[in-house]
Amino acid sequence: METKSRFWKERLNVTELKEFLKKYPNTVGVEVMMPDNNGIIRGKRVDIHEAESLFEKGLNFCAATPLLDSGGDVIDGLVLGSDDGDPDIFGHPVDGSLAPVPWLEKDMAQVLITLVDKEGNSYPHEARNVLSRVVQKLADDDLHATIAVELEFYLYLDHDGLMVTPRHSPTPGTILHQAGPQVYSLEDLRELDPFFNRLQEICDQQNIPVGTAISEFSTGQFETNLHHVSDALLACDQSMLLRRAVKETAREFGMGATFMAKPFLESAGSGMHIHVSLKDGSGNPIFAHDKSDSTGFNENLQYAVGGLAETMKEGMAIFCPNANSYRRFAPGFFAPITPNWGPNHRNLSLRIPLSDDNNVRIEHRSAGADANPYLVVASVLAGIHHGLTKEISPPEMIQESEVIDPEVTLPVKWQDSLDEFNQATILPQYFDEEFCRIFHHCRSCELDRFSSQISNKDFEWYLRSI
């Protein structure tokens, strides 16, 4: 009973709403948002007069919402959301996530929710709650993660075209397109100065700590970085809100934005890079340089890398959740194909960036920008915890600037990754076996639905000749 009362106290905070309305008295409603297990935000709007009840009691929310496919449809052969009559459970606001929505005609607010059952227990099929369980496992061992998320995305703009094409920056004074990817181009950022200024304004209003903006490795591709935060759940909340802010800002400027992993065949894929470090209960970093070791890093970092390498194959279905995700694995585009590691090397799955002694961290580079950040970070932290507790030795380290030609050892086809996830032995210990069973079923159903579609390629390749 004590645990349950503590649960309600943590999640129900009507004071936050009242303080918000003092600052934004013209607010007419609240958009209630929950990322599904594909990383797609689902939700509903409530009138401002219902908002107090939302913050005092929670609201009814469909239990099957986290389990929809990418098209928003229920899953075949899954009792939840279909044969069980699609019951409601409760959604409760996430503390600190109430913020204004600057892009709508009327003054609206938005808030993230997390799901609980009728007894007040965390709903096991929600990704945010999966991450919460993994974070607790680390906390039980007096370990606390600091996380930063980097997201790559494309802007696209072609109102008259029949195909989606990335936005090109014109050469000033002409309508000619600049040739080449123009990586780290300040001119591209200058062209989009109003867009990035507006994005910064929105992020400031919504408490999203966005940092560096980079013109990335392909035309129309950009990267935005979030600041490091010592709360894994908050880091993932912020990354979901950043994706929404980028898409809505692009819309204001007549463009589209996509976090698809590989929207354009001849261009670089878009990744989600997770930077993670750990501290003990006294706030001391446990990853460190060690000049006496041949790798230059201490045992804790090496064990963490060993665990990440060992669990990477199991986690590929999470890092790459849909059909488009696997188009990212093409030669020459820095997409990881084997669980290798080393310092300051972008061709590796696990990179140790340049840092001082107090900020040694691991950059996990396997996930696409389309993945669910809660499940990605849960997988990363599970791998690290597994490595530390089992003292897993890492693969041989790749040296800085070493030229490599890695063999493909990760499952870079969707069916193969789902098979590996289905046979996983480590991640189910952290995620819950039932969650893993249902996740596998949901993604397998979407794979079957995608594979059954007849695309234009069927006609282009076969219609005339067969």
N, C-alpha and C positions, 0 to 999 in steps of 0.2 A: 504493500500500500504506500509506503514511504517513497519508493522509486516512482510510482505513478504520480503522486502529488508533485514530486520534484519535476517530473516530465512536463506536467501542465504549467507549472510556474515558469519554466524556461521558455515555453513556446507561446504563451498568451501574454501579450504586452500591449494593452490598449493605450498605455501612456505614450507609446511611440506614435500611434495614430493621432492622438490629441495634440502632441507637439508638432506633428507634420501639418495638421490643419490650421494651427496658429500661423505657420509660415506660409501656407498655400490655402487661404480661406475659400478660394473660388473653385476648389476641386469638386468635380461632379461625380466622380466614380473611380473605381480601382480595378485595374487589370490584374487578375490573379493568375500566376504563371507557375507551371511545373514542367521541367525538362523531362521528356520521356527517355526511355533507355536507348533511343537512337540519337539523343542529343538535340531533339527538336522540341521547342517550347510549345506546350499545349496550355490551354487555360480558358478562362471565362471573365466577363466583366460583371462587377456588382455596382449598384448604385451607392452613392456616398452614404445614404441612410442605412444601408445594410453593412457598411464597412465596420461599424463598431461591433456588431455581432460577430463579424469575421475575426476581429482581434480579441474578442472576449471568449467566444465559444468555438471558433473554427467554422468551416462550412462543409457541406456535403460535396464530395468529389468522387467521380467515377473510379472505381478500383482498377479497371482495366486500362486506364489512360497510359500508364508507363509502358504497356505491352503492345501498343499499336505498331503496325508496320510503318515504313517511311511515307506511305501515302495516306496515313491516318485511318487505316482499315483494321478491323479485328483479325486475329490470327486463326486460321483453320486448325481444328483439332485441339484447341486449347479451351478448357472449361471456363477459365476466367474471361469475363466479358461477353460470353456467348451463351453456353448452356446453363450457366449459373444465374441467369437473369440480370447480369450486368449491375451488381449492387454498388451502392455508394459506401465509401468510408469517409474519414475526416481529413480535411486539409487545414494545416495551421501555418500562419505566417512565419517566415524565417526572420529572426531578429536582425534588425539593421538593414533589411533589404527594401524597405518602403522608400520610393523615390518618385519624383515627377516624371511624366512622359512628355517631353518637349515637342514632339512632332505631330501631335494630334490637334484637331481644330479646337476642341474644348479642353479645359484643364483637367487632366486625368493623372492618376497615380498608378504605380505598378508595385507589386510585391511578389516575391517568391514564396511558395508554400512547400511544406513537406507533409507526407501522408502518414496517418496513424490509423490503427483499427479501433473498434469500439471500446476496447479495454485500455486504450492509450499507448499501445505498443507500436514501435516503429514498423511501418509497412515493409515487409522484407523484399518486395519486388521493385522498390524504388531505388534508382541508382545512388541518390544522395545518401540514403540509409545504408547502402552497401559500403560506401566509402566511410561512413561514420563508424561502422563496425571494425573496419581495418584500422582506422585511426585509434580506436580504443585498444586494439591489440598492441599497437606500439606504445600507447600510454601506459598500459599494464606493465611494460618493461622499462618505463621511465624514458621513453624516446618520443621526441616531438619534431615534426617535420616543418621545414620552411619551404614554400613552393612558389615558383613563378612559372607562368604559362606564356609561351610565344605562339602566336597564331598568324598563319599566312592566308591570304585571300586574293581573289581576283575581282577587279571592277570590269564590268562589260557595258558596252554602249553601241547599239546599232539598230536604230528604230526601223530602218528600211530593209534590213537584211533578212534572209530566210534562215540563216544560221546564227547561233550565238557566237560572238567573237569578242576577244578581250579589248578593252579600251586602249586606243593608241594615242600617244601624245603627238600632236602635229608639230612640225618644224615652224617656229615663229615666222609669221608673215606669209605662210603658205598653207595649203591643205595637205601637204606631203607628210607621210608618216615617217618618223625616225626609225632607221633600220637598227636591228640588233636588240638584245634584251635590255641593255642599258642598266645593268645592275648597279645599285647604289647611286642612281642618277638623282642629283639635286634638282635638275631641270624638271623631271617628272613630278617631284614633290612640289616644286614651285607651280607647275601647271594646275595641280590639285590643291593649292593652298587654301581656297575657300572650303573645300571638302574636309581637309584635316583640321582646320580651325573650328569648323562646326562640330566635328566629331569630338574634339577636345572639350568644347563647351558642354556637349551632351554628357560626356563622361564625368566632367566635373559636377554637373547637376545630379548625376546618378551615383556618385561616389565610386566610380570605376577608376582605379589608379593606373591609367594608361601611360606608357612611357614612350620609348623610342618608336619612330616610324621610319621604315626603310622601303625604298624601291627595290623589289626583289629580282630574282634571276630571270624573269620573263616579262614581256610586255604586258602591262596591266596588272601585274602581281605586286602585292605589297605585304609588309609584315608589321604587326603591332605587338608590342611587348607590354606585359603587365608587371608591376612591381612585385618583388618578393614579399610574401606575407607569411606569418607564422601560424597559419590556420589553413589546413588543406581544404576544408569545406568552403571557406570564404574564397580561396583562390579559384575554386571551380565555379562558385556562384558568379564571381566577377568575370570569368572567361565566357560564361553563357550570356551574361548581360552585355559584354563587349561585342559578341557576335551579333546580337540583336541591334545594338547601337550602330554598328558598321552598316548593316543592311538598311536600316531606316535612314541613316544619313545619306547613303548613296541614292536612295529613292528621292530624297529632297532635291538632289541635283540631277534628276532625270536619268540616273544610272541604276544598274543592278550590281549587287555584290554577292559573291558565292564563296562558301567554304568547302565546296566539293574538293575531294583529294586530287582529282585530275580532270578538270573540265575541258582542257584543250590538249589534243594528242601530242603536238610537237612542242609543247611548253612544259615547264617544270611543274611538278606536283606541289600541292600545298600541305604542309605538315603542321602538327601540333607538338611543339617541343616542350618537355617538362623539365624544369631545373629544380633539383631537390637536394637539400642538405638536412642533416639531423642534429639535434642537440639533446643532451641529457637533461635530467631534472634540475641541474644547477645552471643550465643555460650555456654549457660548454659544447662547442662543436665536436662531433665525434669523428668526422672526416678530416684528415690532415695530411700535409706533406710529410714525408719521411725520407730524408736523404740517405739513410743507411740501407734502405730497401732498393732493390734493383729497379722497381717500378717508379720510385719516387713518392709513393703514397703509403699510408699506414694500413694495417690489417683490416680495420673496420671498413674503409672504402673498398678494399679488395674483396672482402666477403660480400658487401652490398652488390658490387658488380657481378660477383659469381652468382648470387641469387637472381639478379635481373637477367643474366644470360640464360640461366637454367629455366626460368619461367617465361621467357619471351615467346617461345613457340606456342605455349599454352594460351598466351594472351593475344595472339595475332587477330583472332576473331573480334576482340574488343578494340584493338588499335585500328583495325580496318573493317568497319562494320557493314559495308554494303558493296554492291557490285562495282561501283566506280572506284572504290578505295584501292582496288588491286591494279588499276591502270597506272598507278603511281610508280610501280616497280619496273622502271625501265632503265637501261644502262645510261650512265652519265648524268643522272639527275639527283644524286646524293640521297637516294631512297635506300634505307637499310635492307639488306637481304640475308644477313647473318649476324648473330649476336657478338660482334667484335667490340673492342673498347681501346681507349687510349687518350692521351692528352692532346687537346687543341687540333683535332682532326675531324673535318666535317663529312668524311666518307664513312664514318663509323656509326653504329647503332647507339653506342654509349660513349659520349664524349665528355672528357674532363676539361672544362674551359679554363683559360688563364684566370688566376685569382691569387689573392694574398692568403696567408695562413688561416685567417678567420672566416674565409668565405669559400673554402673548397666544396665543390658540389658536383653532382652528376647531371649531365644533360641527356635525357632519354628522348631519342629522335625517331622512334618507330611509328608513332601514331600519325594518322592523317588529320587534317584540320576538321574533317567531318565527324570525328569520333566524339563519343560522350565523355567530357572531361572528368566527370566523377568516376566513371568506370576505368578510365585510363590511369588516373592518379591512384585509384584503389589497387590496380594491377601493379603499378610501379612500387607502391609502398609495401604491398604483399611480397613482391620479389625481394626487396631490400630486407624486410624483416626475416624472410626465409633464409637469405644468405647469411645474415648476422647470427641468427640462432643456430643454424646448422654448420656455420663456418665453411661455406662453400667457396672453394678456390676458383678464381676467375680464369678465363682463357688467357693465352699468352697475350701480353699487351702489345698493341701496335704503336710504334714510336711516332713522335711528331714528324710530319712531312714524309713519312714512309709511303712509298708507292705500293698499292695493294691491288690485287685482282681477286676479290673474294668469291668463294663458291656459294651458290644459293643453298642455304640450309634451312631457312625459314619457309613456312607455307605461304607462298605468294599467289595462290589461287584460293578463291573464296571457299569452295568445298573442302579443300585440304585444311584450311585454317579451322573450319567448323569441326572437322574430324578430330583435329588436335585438341580443340577445346572440349569436345565430348569425352576425350580420353584423359583429360587433365587430372592430375593427382594432387597438385599443390594449391592452385587457386581455389578449388572448392573448399579447402580448409579455412579460407579467409572469407569467401563470398557467401557461403552456404550452398549446399549441394542442390537444394530445390531451386534456388535462384539460377544456378548454372544450368540445370535441366531445362527450365522454362526459357532462359535466354537462348540456349541452343535451339530449342524448338521454334522460337519466334524468328530467329535469323534464318533458319533452314526453310521456314515457310516463305520468307521473302525471297530467298534464293530461288525456290521453285517457281514463285510467281514471276520473277524477273526473267528466268530462263524460258518460260512459256510464251513470252511476248514475241511477236513477229515485228522486227525492226525494218527500217529502210534498207539496211545492209542485206537482208534476205532478198529484197527485190533487186538491188544493185548488182549483187553477185550471181543470182540464180534465175531471175525472172525470164531473161531473154535466152540464156544458154540451156536451160533445162525445161 
